[in-house]
Amino acid sequence: MATAYQDNEWSNSCGGKGAKRERYSYIIKMEIDGAYFKKRRWYHICFTYDHIKHLILTYLDGVQTNEQVYDVKGEIYGDYLNLGQGDIPAESFSGELTQVNVWDKVLPAEEIASIAKCQTNPSGNYISWEVQWILQDITSYGIELNSLCDQEVGTTYFWFPNLREATAMYICEALGTHLPFVRNQEEIDVLMNLAKSNFPADSEYANCYFKFWTDLNDKEVEGKWKHNYNGELVEEIFWSRGEPNGIQFENCGLINVKGIDDAACEINIRCAVCTFTEQKRFSLLGTCEAELRNVYFVAYKPGKEDLIFRGYGKYHIRLEKGGWIWHDVVGNVTMARMEKYVPNYPMGRRRWKLESEVCGQAPGGMRMLLLTPCSAQQFTCDDAACIPLSSRCDLRYDCKDKSDETNCFPIAFPQDYQQHLPPRPLEEEDSSLPIFIEAVIDALDVRTLMMTTEITYTIKMTWKENRVSYLNAKENNTLNILSYSTFKDLWTPMVNFVNTDGNYHTETDKESIMFINRLRSPDKRDEAAAEEVEVFFGEFNSVSIQRKYTTVYTCSFDLVLYPFDVQKCVMHLSITSAPRTFLYFKQENSTVAFSQDPKLLEYEVGRLEIEMDNTKFYSEARIIIPLRRLYGYAILNIYTPSLVLLVVSYITLFFRPTIFDVRMMSALTAQLVIATFFSQVSSTLPKTSYFKMVDVWLLFCIGITFLVIIFHAVVDSLINDPTGSKDEISPFSRIIKIKPQSGDSHTAFEEDPKNRGHQMVLITKIVTFVLFLLFNLIYWSYILS
């Protein structure tokens, strides 16, 4: 089967076979392969269906435009064919229809092309246009077949007499084209001949056939001639003889019979011709019209001064008694009258006074409407110039009137919106709203003595606000930033910072940044807006708010292993806007990061983690910050000096036993210095009830030096005779006294006390060294474990 329609005009149609028993309906949309149907133009549309290959082909004006494989799973047949009004207005037929023919076979592409070119005019062998049709609410008239194919093609011209340069520029660009630019005498002659045929020499507009505006000016830089519509520099210009000669006073171009002249822009009043290789389709936005045929218009120029916009449906826009009206020609009702503008044309964004109800707005009120030649992928400036839709609200001016950077990214609030209530997910009324949290720590100051951490960080929270809609959101989320005046009325979650010395929480103020996260394509267009407004539903696109904070958090340090300790500080956060049954932190997509060098003054920051706790009344999140102390300072300033002093103390055991004063003074000095180290280190750390590893080390050093002092005293007491004998004893001789004993022929030997002293020195050296090795083995094994 084949049916065909164009939103306002109908065309020939051909096809395969009747209607399927389920009553299939085939609708041709307004756009085929990017090209839309235009008013007052005939089209030939054909569908074919091969039931063996299950292949559907679509032809537009004899050219294949689409191919689709689809199995209808059954025999295609029908008893009648119905053309006309459908259940949905947007899918109904409207306009003029010439023929509907259906064949019980697949027509070859060559035959379809010949029908489209009006070379043949066959009737369908299954359904023929020539059979009796039941006609209801239609008007029929005869038309020659060839007239369907003899359509006007090529360039068309709209002439406007007596205009200043700025008005001429505006009119042509607002109609979707530009003022002409000629490159040679041949192009000039074509325009001159057209001008003479439109404006005879004896008419009041006779000057139109020898001078009219061109799209050139050097207003910005003298001598640098550019196109007005895109600013491109023109290197080669077909100047008239002696031109340009106006220096800085003549900055606009005029087409003369022999070339281009430069002329003063403000004082010259000349004709303008707008050239069209293809006329634009206009749209009237801000009308809330559901049917496209009542939105689309085409411009016509029936007379020298007349300009009219004829709608695809029931509306016209025309000039009446010096003012523009939007008129319903079917009901003979004036919808609205445009306020006077300079220049007085309706193209662009204009204020209209309503004479009929529009979008629920009562007559008598003023309403902004937009008559635009721009496509759906473009944005219309106030002056009807077109720019890419992506250039709308991109933080730079693309429209000459700078209208593309106004009303950017507002939020559409419903009338019953209540800011104090959190949103609820639509899929389950009793479910909780997930809040995603992202934290970036920028600076970290660890205060070990006070057991606190001062953290500078940015918190970003993301959620979906399904009660609102977002307008004109960009794919680049950095361009979706909302102003404070826009988002201050939007609900935002409040998060308390729990482990702080005070009541601190997130703020929503001018230091906050809120932006829209565009997660999908636009959900619809706002038909009530006088601009191209893309609407994004809040249930499918999220919103984020971020702010930077500097907060002091408490941190319980475990200093047993100091200075080889590893700590874990925590940022404890809790949602207090509503209980967990309404709001909760969601682990998925929640992240935390450290943005700076992880090596701090005393610590190295490890891999940060975030943990959620949704078991309590309020949902909580904990950001865990691992800290590993950098022990290089302690090694250099505590362990190394104390070890050196310990070695010095040990070396005193190798001094001559006879120099007791030197040995004792050196050991005492080492012990006093180590005791001073111990006092200094203890003052820089929190006072704890347990020993720290640095305390154990320094106490061991103090104990070893004390033991060395004891050893010196013992050695000295052994070396010096306790009887007070002052006999000279050589350390290198062994003196033996022999005392005879009665009844015994043996001799008894008595060792000298000084010899025992030397033996004691050797023992102290060994004992001290063994104690040092044993302690270090136990000490460092414990630390490494």
PyMOL commands that set and color helices and strands:
alter all, ss='L'
color gray80, all
select helices_A, chain A and resi 89-91+109-116+146-149+165-174+185-198+206-209+247-249+292-294+389-391+403-405+477-479+484-487+632-654+660-683+693-719+753-784
alter helices_A, ss='H'
color red, helices_A
select strands_A, chain A and resi 13-14+31-32+35-36+45-50+55-60+63-69+156-163+212-217+252-256+259-263+270-276+281-285+296-300+308-311+315-320+323-328+333-338+348-354+366-372+378-380+386-388+411-412+433-447+452-463+469-471+481-482+495-497+504-505+513-517+524-525+534-537+542-554+566-575+583-585+591-594+603-605+609-613+620-629
alter strands_A, ss='S'
color yellow, strands_A
deselect
rebuild
show_as cartoon
